[in-house]
Amino acid sequence: MNASHTHRINIAIDGPAGAGKSTVARKVASALQYVYVDTGAMYRAVTLKTLESGLSTDDDAAVGRLADGLDISLLPGRDAQQVHVNGEDVTSRLRSLEINRNVSYVARLSSVRTRMAELQRRMALNKGVVMDGRDIGTHVLPDAELKVFLTASPRERARRRFLELEPGAEMTLDQLEQEIAERDRLDREREIAPLLQASDARLLDSTGKTVDEVAQEIVQWGLAAVRTISAEEK
């Protein structure tokens, strides 16, 4: 499934919280030998530093200044991508309930989205990138050769997030489903780069499918896109 010997394309995978974007994108990147960019982790890193700094999550100017001063690096790890902020590995702290509850508020700030989009576009300049998020196909990489909108039922997404919770977390599946529904609403209604399916994106519902099945489908779409580009250039 290696497409590195021919043309390389950018693949944008968007979708709501808990749709499995990060896991699927990582597998797709590995299969195609592309670079995986977890944009959600970048917003979580900014959220972490915002909370640690005692800033209000609705203070656009202050959080924007904080984001401008953060050196965020995404590094390959044995089991998952490692996230470093100003040289510190913060990966293990990005999936807490506190981050889950605040990341949508930080992510909707225009200053933060502008800064993150700038960094993300820079990462994709040389092609061969699989990037997942909520506005990749519509805002960050509107020219991506393959766009996918990955979703799943709210209950399925809540179940997946429930399994990711820290041991001892006092949160029921029903409560988590309610939080995900609220996060969906915030993502859809934010003024800057809201959650939307790009007009030219393929819709893929992962409910009832394994991660490998979903990833394989996207890989095949990616290889088909590469073949089409190659044929057009002959």
Beta strands, then each sheet from edge to edge (+ up, - down):
strand 1: 10-14
strand 2: 35-38
strand 3: 72-75
strand 4: 82-85
strand 5: 88-89
strand 6: 129-133
strand 7: 146-151
strand 8: 202-205
sheet 1: 2+ 6+ 1+ 7+ 8+
sheet 2: 3+ 4- 5+
end
